[in-house]
Amino acid sequence: MASLLRAAAPGLFSWRGYCSRGSQGELSKGFVESLKAIVGSPHVSTAAAVREHHGQDESIHRCQPPDAVVWPQNVDQVSRLAALCYGQGVPIIPFGTGTGVEGGVCAVQGGVCINLTHMDRITELNTEDFSVVVEPGVTRKALNAHLRNSGLWFTVDPGADASICGMVATGASGTNSVRYGTIRDNVVNLEVVLPDGRLLHTAGQGRYFRKSAAGYNLTGLFVGSEGTLGLITSATLRLHPVPEATVAATCAFPSVQAAVDSTVQILQAAVPVARIEFLDDVTMDACNRHSKLSCAVAPTLFLEFHGSEQALAEQVQHTEAITQQNGASHFSWAKESEERNQLWAARHNAWYALLALSPGCKGYATDVCVPISRLPEILVQTKEELKTSGLKGGIVGHVGDGNFHCILMVNPDDEEEHHRVRAFTKKLGRQALALHGTCTGEHGIGLGKRQLLQEEIGAVGMETMRQLKVMLDPRNLMNPGKVL
């Protein structure tokens, strides 16, 4: 294996040319015609505007468009597209809704972008077994709309209406993870088209068991792989019963320390909180303006509780006592669905609320995650460093998981500001690593965190990842330039 890795390493990190490219660096006419033969002419585009749309996500990474975009309609077409590209040495970039924030869709070596949004069927629902099978173009909101009358729901909620398989590829989580787990905990099986076109069912075709000890965890290998190992064309997901009752709340605190101390104490008291989100004063001010809220402009927790009416009364009473001991004020409860939806819509739109404070700027979100006991230390320190950095932005976080984001506003034309953002991000990432945490809790590595990944997992970890990559993708054609 080591000799194979050494032999493939130069190609793994420097592969650029491919035989079907014309003299101007474009795909040959014959190759484009081959794409059209697979998916049909209406489902292939080489138009500049279309390519540019597919060459960037929500991040500050510059647009790097593919040479062509294709929209397959089924898994057979995806398999044939992959085999064609693999045979001709053409890079492949999977694309869902483009809501990633780490440059995961940037075509750093050109190639073909495979947009999977036309594959948007929910193919199987097993209510008695709490599972559902979805194609890659199904989004989070579309899935829960489909489940509305089933008594079940899909709990992973990153905020954006991302495609489910895009969420799988990036290892997403979100506001409900403290109670229901991340996407990694809620994926049972995956159908994956490998780089050469072969079809893999990671847990065996058609299987949706609750647990298994059968061999290596291939499903886990592809969760968080960021499109670098294959194209996810179907996911079997775990569902959860809709709770009998739900109540949400907000409470303001005199300081960041008080808010985060409350979070740790609520978790230590074993209160089964469903969501516990932190927003600093800057973010609360932005959300008030953008979402027409009237919350106090102060460090704030958004909370939600699920269960029976009796259980909720106990959870709320316990939580209110803990927060009051930490100086909480402006405690507001939202029991009706409309009130709760408004509250969580404001939280999910915090990114856009902060962007609205700086017209013309783009956003960049850090994504560190630390052990819960170290959260107060790093969050208080980060807030002070953000104040003194001269950078514009706020802090939000899924603090029940120890995960938080600095949402930084960046002038796309100010290279010096870009440099300061990169320096701030790397410093914060290294602070998280020093506290036994990770540089990314849910956004992935993408283009910007590759150095931090090396520092996080070490030389042997990196070599193991490269070996896996070489075995599955020896020509480095699947989303090259990401992760490794």
DALIN-V606325 format. One line per field, one symbol per residue. ss: DSSP state (@ for helix, = for strand, . for the rest). phi: phi as a letter, one per 20 degrees, with the letter a starting at -180 (. if undefined). A space follows every 10 residues. Layout:
ss: ???
phi: ???
//
This chain:
ss: .@@@@@@@@@ @@@@...... =.....=.@@ @@@@@@@@@. @@@==..@@@ @@@....... .......=== ....@@@@@@ @@@@@@@@.. .====..... .......... .====..... .=====@@@. =====...=@ @@@@@@.... .==....... ..=@@@@@@@ ......@@@@ ..@@@@==== ====....== =......... .......@@@ @@.......= ========.= =...====== ==...@@@@@ @@@@@@@@.. ....=====. @@@@@@@@@@ @........= =======.@@ @@@@@@@@@@ @@@@@...== ====..@@@@ @@@@@@@@.@ @@@@@@.... =====...=. .@@@@@@@@@ @@@@@@@@@. .=======@@ @.======== =...@@@@@@ @@@@@@@@@@ @@@@...=.. .........@ @@@@@@@@@@ @@@@@@@@@@ @@.....=.. ....
phi: .ffffffegg ffdcgcfbfe eefendffgf fffffffedn gfdccdfgff ffgedbdeee fffcffebcc cfdbffffff fffffffemd gccfbddmef ccmfdfefcm odedeeffec eeebcdffdl bbdcefefeg ffffffegee ncbeefcfof effffffffe mfbpfeffdd negfeddebc dcefgeofdd dfcnfmebfe bbcemfefff fefnelmedr dfdacededc ffffbcbdbc becfbggfff gfgfffffem fffebbddcf fffffffgff dlecffeagc ddcbccqfgf ffgfffffff fffffdnfbl fcdcefgfff ffffffffeg gffffffcgn eddcdfbfbc ggfefggfff fffffffefn eercccaeff dmdbceedec ffddfffgff ffffffffgf ffffemdcfb ebeneleedf ffffffdnff ffffffffff febfeldelf ndme
//
